[in-house]
């Protein structure tokens, strides 16, 4: 069982989904290697109602130009069904590596599936991934999986409860639950936007070099150890592995001077830190020393970043007003 599905609900309706943070394994996950992600308690909310024409936050032009919305409607709205007015509000910064597109795709898929008769959570995970892949053209299901599942999830690793499997024909991703240790995390946006698709393609080219297989194996080893360390609540090991993962991300060329400056700024008050997401801008994630969260956030602000103190979101994508299942309780 992978948790409660999305029930049928007539329009108008609203759904929401959390953003995500990749703790270990970004980029390597695209090539089927292990990764560990958590859904963060910053959410995107989507409202759906019938309308005379497809609109996004009141704009037909914005709707027509939005690849995620176009892909979702083409996949999940029945032919001949009335157009939709889609409204979106979000606490997630865009192009920051914190899953804004995954949260939108997951919440939108939940709403469309509910209006079409409901669906299992496995189907929701599949459709959210298809929407994001259709819009970006590259990537893995890690981001949307975390947004759909909530909590901590391991992809192609760990020994927790199985949730679902996804495939693009060439690669396969098996998703498992990882128990939430209850830790507080610090995320910091560098204010340097990044382009996931462009960065993923650049890393793929880098991994095609002769040392690419060795780099992928190192990424996989760090992620495998990281999954196990979180599961046993070993903060010291997790902190050390965050540093190891950052070294690898520098080697594949996706760090950035602004990210390095943020990591340096909080070093005295955190146990470990690394970039999170595609890199080349975007955000970092850090494990603050207990009681140092406010100090770390102030250091980020003084260094020019935007800080978010977060925990794992216990519930993934769900209809607002429905009774969702908390991560770990029903999956």
VOPAGU-2260 file (C-alpha; in pm, 1 decimal, decimal comma):
REM VOPAGU-2260
SITE   aa  ch    i         X         Y         Z
SITE  UNK   A    0       0,0       0,0       0,0
SITE  UNK   A    1     127,8     350,7     -83,9
SITE  UNK   A    2    -114,8     553,8     124,3
SITE  UNK   A    3    -456,3     710,3      77,4
SITE  UNK   A    4    -542,5     802,1    -279,2
SITE  UNK   A    5    -712,4    1110,3    -420,0
SITE  UNK   A    6   -1091,4    1088,2    -380,9
SITE  UNK   A    7   -1337,2    1199,1    -647,4
SITE  UNK   A    8   -1459,4    1554,5    -597,5
SITE  UNK   A    9   -1657,5    1785,5    -822,9
SITE  UNK   A   10   -1540,9    2133,5    -920,0
SITE  UNK   A   11   -1472,4    2383,9    -777,9
SITE  UNK   A   12   -1200,7    2236,1    -559,7
SITE  UNK   A   13    -856,8    2312,3    -419,4
SITE  UNK   A   14    -545,5    2103,5    -363,5
SITE  UNK   A   15    -204,1    2167,3    -220,2
SITE  UNK   A   16     137,0    2000,7    -226,2
SITE  UNK   A   17     467,9    2060,0     -44,6
SITE  UNK   A   18     799,3    2161,3    -191,1
SITE  UNK   A   19    1102,7    1938,3    -153,4
SITE  UNK   A   20    1466,4    1928,6     -57,9
SITE  UNK   A   21    1722,2    1681,2    -191,6
SITE  UNK   A   22    1953,3    1575,5      88,4
SITE  UNK   A   23    2166,3    1332,5    -111,7
SITE  UNK   A   24    2190,3    1224,4    -474,0
SITE  UNK   A   25    2081,4    1516,4    -694,7
SITE  UNK   A   26    2182,6    1469,3   -1059,5
SITE  UNK   A   27    2283,5    1105,8    -994,7
SITE  UNK   A   28    1914,1    1023,0    -943,0
SITE  UNK   A   29    1850,7    1118,9   -1306,4
SITE  UNK   A   30    2071,6     822,9   -1400,1
SITE  UNK   A   31    1893,2     579,7   -1167,9
SITE  UNK   A   32    2127,1     610,5    -868,4
SITE  UNK   A   33    2003,7     636,4    -506,5
SITE  UNK   A   34    1878,4     961,8    -355,0
SITE  UNK   A   35    1717,4    1085,7     -34,6
SITE  UNK   A   36    1456,7    1363,1     -37,9
SITE  UNK   A   37    1218,2    1519,4     205,0
SITE  UNK   A   38     898,8    1711,4     149,0
SITE  UNK   A   39     926,0    2049,7     323,3
SITE  UNK   A   40     650,4    2235,1     505,3
SITE  UNK   A   41     628,4    2512,1     243,8
SITE  UNK   A   42     327,4    2453,9      18,7
SITE  UNK   A   43     175,7    2545,8    -316,7
SITE  UNK   A   44    -203,6    2568,1    -336,4
SITE  UNK   A   45    -402,7    2529,2    -658,6
SITE  UNK   A   46    -769,4    2611,6    -709,1
SITE  UNK   A   47    -975,9    2477,9   -1002,2
SITE  UNK   A   48   -1313,7    2589,3   -1134,0
SITE  UNK   A   49   -1489,7    2579,3   -1468,5
SITE  UNK   A   50   -1454,7    2891,5   -1684,8
SITE  UNK   A   51   -1523,5    3023,5   -2033,0
SITE  UNK   A   52   -1156,8    2980,0   -2133,1
SITE  UNK   A   53    -839,4    2833,8   -1983,3
SITE  UNK   A   54    -688,4    3092,1   -1749,5
SITE  UNK   A   55    -406,4    3095,7   -1496,4
SITE  UNK   A   56    -451,7    3351,5   -1220,6
SITE  UNK   A   57    -693,9    3533,6   -1446,9
SITE  UNK   A   58    -470,7    3541,4   -1755,8
SITE  UNK   A   59    -540,4    3346,0   -2075,4
SITE  UNK   A   60    -197,3    3447,8   -2207,6
SITE  UNK   A   61     -20,1    3312,5   -1900,9
SITE  UNK   A   62    -214,6    2987,8   -1925,9
SITE  UNK   A   63    -129,9    2944,5   -2293,0
SITE  UNK   A   64     240,5    2998,8   -2226,7
SITE  UNK   A   65     265,7    2775,4   -1919,0
SITE  UNK   A   66     418,4    2436,2   -2015,6
SITE  UNK   A   67     322,7    2259,4   -1690,7
SITE  UNK   A   68     -40,8    2365,6   -1712,3
SITE  UNK   A   69     -66,8    2281,3   -2083,2
SITE  UNK   A   70      85,9    1935,8   -2025,3
SITE  UNK   A   71    -142,3    1864,2   -1729,1
SITE  UNK   A   72    -461,6    1966,7   -1905,8
SITE  UNK   A   73    -370,3    1766,9   -2215,7
SITE  UNK   A   74    -307,2    1454,7   -2004,6
SITE  UNK   A   75    -579,0    1475,2   -1742,0
SITE  UNK   A   76    -869,8    1688,0   -1863,9
SITE  UNK   A   77   -1124,4    1491,7   -2068,1
SITE  UNK   A   78   -1166,8    1602,5   -2431,3
SITE  UNK   A   79   -1464,2    1835,3   -2459,7
SITE  UNK   A   80   -1469,3    1916,8   -2087,4
SITE  UNK   A   81   -1522,7    2284,7   -2001,8
SITE  UNK   A   82   -1208,7    2500,0   -1973,4
SITE  UNK   A   83   -1067,4    2577,4   -1630,7
SITE  UNK   A   84    -976,5    2881,1   -1426,7
SITE  UNK   A   85    -662,8    2785,2   -1231,3
SITE  UNK   A   86    -547,6    2997,0    -937,3
SITE  UNK   A   87    -213,7    2943,3    -766,8
SITE  UNK   A   88     -58,7    3068,8    -444,8
SITE  UNK   A   89     273,8    2948,2    -310,8
SITE  UNK   A   90     528,5    2999,3     -35,1
SITE  UNK   A   91     800,7    2845,8    -252,3
SITE  UNK   A   92    1040,4    3073,0    -442,5
SITE  UNK   A   93    1060,4    2994,6    -812,6
SITE  UNK   A   94    1377,9    2855,9    -974,6
SITE  UNK   A   95    1531,0    2810,7    -628,7
SITE  UNK   A   96    1582,9    2433,1    -617,3
SITE  UNK   A   97    1304,4    2384,1    -362,5
SITE  UNK   A   98    1049,3    2209,1    -581,1
SITE  UNK   A   99     816,9    2490,7    -687,3
SITE  UNK   A  100     739,3    2318,6   -1017,6
SITE  UNK   A  101     703,4    1976,8    -851,2
SITE  UNK   A  102     461,2    2116,8    -593,9
SITE  UNK   A  103     257,4    2287,4    -867,1
SITE  UNK   A  104     255,8    1974,4   -1084,2
SITE  UNK   A  105     155,3    1752,7    -791,2
SITE  UNK   A  106    -119,7    1980,7    -659,8
SITE  UNK   A  107    -255,3    2037,9   -1010,1
SITE  UNK   A  108    -251,1    1664,9   -1087,9
SITE  UNK   A  109    -432,5    1593,3    -759,4
SITE  UNK   A  110    -703,8    1844,2    -849,0
SITE  UNK   A  111    -747,8    1723,8   -1205,0
SITE  UNK   A  112    -754,7    1358,3   -1101,6
SITE  UNK   A  113   -1011,7    1433,4    -830,1
SITE  UNK   A  114   -1235,8    1613,6   -1079,5
SITE  UNK   A  115   -1200,3    1316,5   -1315,5
SITE  UNK   A  116   -1316,3    1056,7   -1063,1
SITE  UNK   A  117   -1022,1    1016,7    -825,1
SITE  UNK   A  118    -705,9     806,6    -841,7
SITE  UNK   A  119    -461,1     601,0    -638,2
SITE  UNK   A  120    -152,9     771,0    -494,5
SITE  UNK   A  121      60,4     560,0    -728,5
SITE  UNK   A  122    -127,3     709,9   -1024,1
SITE  UNK   A  123     -86,7    1058,2    -881,0
SITE  UNK   A  124     290,5    1003,6    -854,4
SITE  UNK   A  125     300,8     885,0   -1215,8
SITE  UNK   A  126     100,6    1179,5   -1348,4
SITE  UNK   A  127     288,0    1443,7   -1150,4
SITE  UNK   A  128     616,7    1307,6   -1288,1
SITE  UNK   A  129     475,6    1299,6   -1641,1
SITE  UNK   A  130     367,7    1663,1   -1613,4
SITE  UNK   A  131     707,1    1780,8   -1492,3
SITE  UNK   A  132     900,4    1566,3   -1741,4
SITE  UNK   A  133     670,7    1682,8   -2022,1
SITE  UNK   A  134     736,2    2047,3   -1936,5
SITE  UNK   A  135    1112,4    2018,8   -1871,3
SITE  UNK   A  136    1205,6    1740,6   -2111,5
SITE  UNK   A  137    1459,7    1594,7   -1863,8
SITE  UNK   A  138    1484,1    1490,7   -1501,7
SITE  UNK   A  139    1382,3    1222,0   -1256,5
SITE  UNK   A  140    1066,7    1160,1   -1051,9
SITE  UNK   A  141    1244,0    1248,4    -727,3
SITE  UNK   A  142    1098,0    1596,7    -683,1
SITE  UNK   A  143     739,8    1503,2    -762,8
SITE  UNK   A  144     768,8    1180,1    -562,4
SITE  UNK   A  145     861,1    1376,6    -248,8
SITE  UNK   A  146     580,4    1624,4    -313,5
SITE  UNK   A  147     324,1    1345,9    -359,6
SITE  UNK   A  148     446,0    1126,7     -72,5
SITE  UNK   A  149     529,2    1379,3     199,0
SITE  UNK   A  150     789,7    1305,4     466,2
SITE  UNK   A  151    1126,0    1148,9     383,4
SITE  UNK   A  152    1159,0     922,1      79,7
SITE  UNK   A  153    1444,4     713,3     -56,9
SITE  UNK   A  154    1468,7     648,4    -428,2
SITE  UNK   A  155    1651,1     330,8    -539,1
SITE  UNK   A  156    1781,0     273,4    -187,9
SITE  UNK   A  157    1694,8     198,8     172,1
SITE  UNK   A  158    1492,5     -82,3     324,6
SITE  UNK   A  159    1177,8     104,8     430,8
SITE  UNK   A  160     821,8      35,7     327,2
SITE  UNK   A  161     780,1      33,7     -54,2
SITE  UNK   A  162     561,8     312,3    -191,9
SITE  UNK   A  163     570,4     283,6    -573,6
SITE  UNK   A  164     792,8     236,6    -876,9
SITE  UNK   A  165     825,3     462,2   -1180,7
SITE  UNK   A  166    1007,2     419,3   -1511,5
SITE  UNK   A  167    1080,8     618,8   -1824,8
SITE  UNK   A  168    1161,1     308,9   -2028,0
SITE  UNK   A  169    1538,3     334,3   -1978,6
SITE  UNK   A  170    1558,4     383,3   -1603,8
SITE  UNK   A  171    1359,1     263,3   -1305,9
SITE  UNK   A  172    1303,3     438,1    -974,3
SITE  UNK   A  173    1178,4     241,7    -672,3
SITE  UNK   A  174    1049,4     462,0    -390,6
SITE  UNK   A  175    1055,3     369,2     -21,8
SITE  UNK   A  176     955,1     543,7     298,2
SITE  UNK   A  177    1227,0     663,4     537,8
SITE  UNK   A  178    1125,2     730,0     897,1
SITE  UNK   A  179    1119,4    1098,9     990,9
SITE  UNK   A  180    1380,7    1168,8    1263,8
SITE  UNK   A  181    1202,6    1493,8    1351,9
SITE  UNK   A  182    1497,6    1719,2    1267,8
SITE  UNK   A  183    1481,8    2089,5    1184,7
SITE  UNK   A  184    1655,3    2196,7     863,3
SITE  UNK   A  185    1768,9    2532,0     730,7
SITE  UNK   A  186    1718,5    2612,8     363,7
SITE  UNK   A  187    1870,5    2925,3     211,1
SITE  UNK   A  188    1794,1    3067,9    -132,1
SITE  UNK   A  189    2094,0    3242,9    -287,2
SITE  UNK   A  190    1873,6    3478,9    -494,7
SITE  UNK   A  191    2049,2    3337,4    -802,1
SITE  UNK   A  192    1779,2    3165,4   -1011,7
SITE  UNK   A  193    1872,7    2847,8   -1190,3
SITE  UNK   A  194    1743,7    2650,6   -1489,6
SITE  UNK   A  195    1696,0    2284,4   -1398,6
SITE  UNK   A  196    1678,9    2151,6   -1755,0
SITE  UNK   A  197    1994,1    2332,7   -1869,1
SITE  UNK   A  198    2190,4    2228,1   -1560,5
SITE  UNK   A  199    2079,0    1863,6   -1583,4
SITE  UNK   A  200    2190,2    1849,1   -1947,2
SITE  UNK   A  201    2528,2    2002,4   -1860,3
SITE  UNK   A  202    2584,9    1746,6   -1583,8
SITE  UNK   A  203    2483,0    1463,5   -1816,3
SITE  UNK   A  204    2752,9    1580,0   -2058,4
SITE  UNK   A  205    3003,5    1595,7   -1772,1
SITE  UNK   A  206    2916,2    1241,2   -1663,2
SITE  UNK   A  207    2974,2    1115,8   -2018,8
SITE  UNK   A  208    3348,6    1171,0   -1970,4
SITE  UNK   A  209    3570,6     871,2   -1886,1
SITE  UNK   A  210    3549,8     936,1   -1510,8
SITE  UNK   A  211    3169,0     966,0   -1521,1
SITE  UNK   A  212    3093,6     610,5   -1400,4
SITE  UNK   A  213    3328,6     656,5   -1102,8
SITE  UNK   A  214    3161,4     986,2   -1010,9
SITE  UNK   A  215    2817,1     826,3   -1031,1
SITE  UNK   A  216    2932,9     541,9    -809,0
SITE  UNK   A  217    3059,5     792,8    -551,2
SITE  UNK   A  218    2729,7     981,9    -559,6
SITE  UNK   A  219    2546,7     653,6    -509,9
SITE  UNK   A  220    2767,5     550,9    -218,0
SITE  UNK   A  221    2714,5     882,7     -36,4
SITE  UNK   A  222    2337,8     864,0     -89,9
SITE  UNK   A  223    2319,4     501,6      27,7
SITE  UNK   A  224    2507,8     585,8     346,1
SITE  UNK   A  225    2298,9     899,5     391,3
SITE  UNK   A  226    1971,3     709,8     371,0
SITE  UNK   A  227    2091,8     466,1     635,8
SITE  UNK   A  228    2223,8     745,8     859,4
SITE  UNK   A  229    1893,7     935,2     856,7
SITE  UNK   A  230    1704,0     613,2     926,5
SITE  UNK   A  231    1911,2     552,9    1239,7
SITE  UNK   A  232    1906,1     925,2    1334,8
SITE  UNK   A  233    2284,4     961,4    1319,9
SITE  UNK   A  234    2330,4    1338,3    1293,8
SITE  UNK   A  235    2710,5    1327,5    1292,4
SITE  UNK   A  236    2720,1    1087,7     998,6
SITE  UNK   A  237    2455,9    1284,3     807,2
SITE  UNK   A  238    2652,1    1606,6     861,0
SITE  UNK   A  239    2973,9    1448,5     732,0
SITE  UNK   A  240    2795,6    1308,7     428,2
SITE  UNK   A  241    2644,6    1647,1     342,5
SITE  UNK   A  242    3001,5    1771,2     311,2
SITE  UNK   A  243    3106,1    1472,9      98,5
SITE  UNK   A  244    2809,5    1527,8    -131,9
SITE  UNK   A  245    2901,9    1895,4    -173,2
SITE  UNK   A  246    3254,1    1798,1    -280,6
SITE  UNK   A  247    3104,0    1579,0    -553,8
SITE  UNK   A  248    2869,8    1855,4    -666,3
SITE  UNK   A  249    3167,5    2088,8    -700,9
SITE  UNK   A  250    3342,7    1822,8    -911,0
SITE  UNK   A  251    3054,4    1806,7   -1158,9
SITE  UNK   A  252    3052,8    2185,9   -1180,2
SITE  UNK   A  253    2716,7    2283,6   -1029,7
SITE  UNK   A  254    2821,3    2482,9    -726,2
SITE  UNK   A  255    2827,0    2863,2    -744,5
SITE  UNK   A  256    3016,3    3140,6    -560,1
SITE  UNK   A  257    2693,9    3259,8    -394,7
SITE  UNK   A  258    2619,3    2907,9    -268,4
SITE  UNK   A  259    2971,3    2869,3    -135,0
SITE  UNK   A  260    2941,9    3207,6      40,6
SITE  UNK   A  261    2620,7    3098,5     213,7
SITE  UNK   A  262    2776,3    2768,8     324,7
SITE  UNK   A  263    3075,1    2958,6     465,9
SITE  UNK   A  264    2853,1    3213,4     643,0
SITE  UNK   A  265    2670,7    2950,4     849,9
SITE  UNK   A  266    2957,6    2707,5     905,3
SITE  UNK   A  267    3007,8    2801,7    1275,3
SITE  UNK   A  268    2646,9    2720,4    1370,3
SITE  UNK   A  269    2556,8    2418,1    1152,6
SITE  UNK   A  270    2668,7    2056,4    1155,7
SITE  UNK   A  271    2681,8    2022,5     777,6
SITE  UNK   A  272    2562,7    2190,5     457,8
SITE  UNK   A  273    2548,7    2149,9      80,9
SITE  UNK   A  274    2366,1    2285,0    -219,3
SITE  UNK   A  275    2028,7    2127,1    -290,2
SITE  UNK   A  276    1863,6    2075,4    -627,6
SITE  UNK   A  277    2015,7    2133,5    -969,1
SITE  UNK   A  278    2270,0    2390,0    -848,5
SITE  UNK   A  279    2437,2    2663,2   -1055,6
SITE  UNK   A  280    2244,1    2896,7    -827,2
SITE  UNK   A  281    1936,6    2806,6    -628,7
SITE  UNK   A  282    1961,7    2702,2    -263,7
SITE  UNK   A  283    2157,6    2526,0       7,5
SITE  UNK   A  284    2038,3    2293,0     283,7
SITE  UNK   A  285    2198,3    2276,2     626,0
SITE  UNK   A  286    2150,7    2080,3     947,1
SITE  UNK   A  287    2172,3    2347,2    1219,8
SITE  UNK   A  288    2312,4    2274,0    1561,9
SITE  UNK   A  289    2010,8    2237,6    1793,9
SITE  UNK   A  290    1912,9    2582,0    1920,5
SITE  UNK   A  291    2111,8    2764,2    1649,2
SITE  UNK   A  292    1836,3    2789,1    1388,4
SITE  UNK   A  293    1767,6    3160,1    1444,4
SITE  UNK   A  294    2138,1    3245,9    1448,6
SITE  UNK   A  295    2187,0    3053,6    1123,4
SITE  UNK   A  296    1893,2    3231,4     958,9
SITE  UNK   A  297    2034,9    3570,4    1060,9
SITE  UNK   A  298    2373,4    3478,8     917,0
SITE  UNK   A  299    2205,0    3386,9     589,3
SITE  UNK   A  300    2023,1    3721,6     580,6
SITE  UNK   A  301    2348,0    3912,1     645,0
SITE  UNK   A  302    2510,9    3716,4     361,6
SITE  UNK   A  303    2233,0    3822,9     122,5
SITE  UNK   A  304    2027,3    3503,1     112,2
SITE  UNK   A  305    1670,1    3419,3     209,2
SITE  UNK   A  306    1641,3    3167,9     493,1
SITE  UNK   A  307    1366,3    2914,2     559,9
SITE  UNK   A  308    1359,7    2705,1     878,2
SITE  UNK   A  309    1164,7    2390,1     792,0
SITE  UNK   A  310    1066,7    2042,5     898,5
SITE  UNK   A  311     945,7    1754,0     685,6
SITE  UNK   A  312     585,9    1800,9     570,1
SITE  UNK   A  313     402,9    1495,7     708,9
SITE  UNK   A  314     140,9    1498,1     430,9
SITE  UNK   A  315     200,3    1500,6      57,9
SITE  UNK   A  316     -25,0    1627,8    -219,8
SITE  UNK   A  317    -389,9    1629,6    -111,5
SITE  UNK   A  318    -723,5    1796,9    -161,6
SITE  UNK   A  319    -783,9    2080,4      79,6
SITE  UNK   A  320   -1064,6    1981,8     310,0
SITE  UNK   A  321   -1009,9    1606,9     256,5
SITE  UNK   A  322    -862,8    1384,9     530,4
SITE  UNK   A  323    -513,7    1295,1     403,8
SITE  UNK   A  324    -294,6    1023,0     549,9
SITE  UNK   A  325      21,4    1140,2     725,2
SITE  UNK   A  326     349,1    1006,2     591,9
SITE  UNK   A  327     426,2     678,0     761,3
SITE  UNK   A  328      76,1     625,1     897,6
SITE  UNK   A  329     -81,0     475,2     588,2
SITE  UNK   A  330     215,8     400,1     368,0
